[in-house]
Amino acid sequence: MEKQIVRWSYLAGLVCVLVAAVWRLAGAFGLPDQFSWGGSFVGYWSFFRGAFVLLVLTVATSSYAAAMKE
């Protein structure tokens, strides 16, 4: 179970980093930095923060799985 959590959270974290980097790069060329969906603003920082949470989840789960093997 832990291997699946590590695998999917790592992949989702990488996708979030990629989306945020492309979004920020597009913003450098004049596209809008944030969009409004349902009254709330979503910007590239949302994806950076999401990537951080997912990558921390990957490290924590991996450490937990390694500790349980001992």
C-alpha positions in Angstrom: 0.0 0.0 0.0 2.8 2.4 0.9 4.5 1.8 -2.4 1.4 2.9 -4.3 1.0 6.1 -2.1 4.7 6.9 -2.8 4.4 6.3 -6.5 1.2 8.2 -7.1 2.0 11.2 -4.8 5.5 11.5 -6.4 4.0 11.5 -9.9 1.2 14.0 -8.9 3.8 16.2 -7.3 5.9 16.2 -10.5 2.9 17.0 -12.6 2.0 19.9 -10.3 5.6 21.3 -10.6 5.4 21.0 -14.3 2.0 22.7 -14.5 3.2 25.5 -12.3 6.4 26.0 -14.2 4.7 26.1 -17.6 2.0 28.5 -16.1 4.7 30.8 -14.7 6.6 30.7 -18.0 3.4 31.6 -19.9 2.8 34.4 -17.5 6.2 35.8 -18.4 5.0 36.0 -22.0 2.0 38.0 -21.1 -0.7 35.4 -20.4 -2.8 35.9 -17.2 -1.2 34.8 -13.9 -4.5 33.6 -12.3 -7.9 32.6 -13.4 -11.3 32.8 -11.7 -13.3 29.6 -11.3 -16.5 29.8 -9.3 -15.6 33.1 -7.6 -12.2 31.9 -6.3 -8.8 32.7 -7.9 -6.5 29.9 -8.9 -2.9 30.8 -9.7 0.4 29.0 -10.3 1.2 29.3 -6.6 -1.6 26.8 -5.9 0.2 24.2 -7.9 3.6 24.9 -6.3 2.0 24.5 -2.8 0.2 21.4 -3.9 3.5 20.0 -5.3 5.2 20.7 -2.0 2.5 18.9 0.0 2.6 15.9 -2.3 6.4 15.6 -2.3 6.4 15.9 1.5 3.8 13.1 1.6 6.1 11.0 -0.6 9.1 11.5 1.8 7.0 10.8 4.9 5.4 7.7 3.5 8.7 6.4 2.3 10.3 7.0 5.7 7.3 5.3 7.4 7.6 2.2 5.1 11.3 2.0 5.7 10.9 2.2 9.5 8.2 -0.5 9.4 10.6 -2.9 7.7 13.1 -2.8 10.5 
